[in-house]
């Protein structure tokens, strides 16, 4: 997969969801595991941006640090080109 970079973030992988025991599961790409410092049995936390329909995944040990900032915005922007590429990707 082509790596798409910006000054703030880049697309690190796309994965399919699988139904397992009533939950949807996804494999976390190796690059994400490395960048987040994840290991077996670690926990991850998800932050949802309802307005922009984004989810952020973080190493759970940092979740309390992030939520300590209160209900402030974690919003970010992406280029129009990356937005179009993501919209038309058949993952």
C-alpha positions, 0 to 999 in steps of 0.5 A: 500500500502506498504510504500517504503522509502529511505533516500531522499523520499518515494512512498506516493501513486499512483492514477488514472487520471480522465478526467474532462472538458478536463483536467486530474485530480488526487486526491492527497493522504492524506500523500502528502497533510499533508507533503506539508502542503496543504489545500482546495483552495491551489495551487500546482506547477509542475516541469518537469525534461525532461531528466529523465521524472519525475514531482515534485509537490510542495506547490505553495508558495514555487515555487518561492523559488525553481525557485530562484536557476535558471535553476540548476538541481532538479534531484534525484536518486532512487534505482534500486529496487524502479525503477523496482517496479514503472515500474511494478506497475499497477496503 
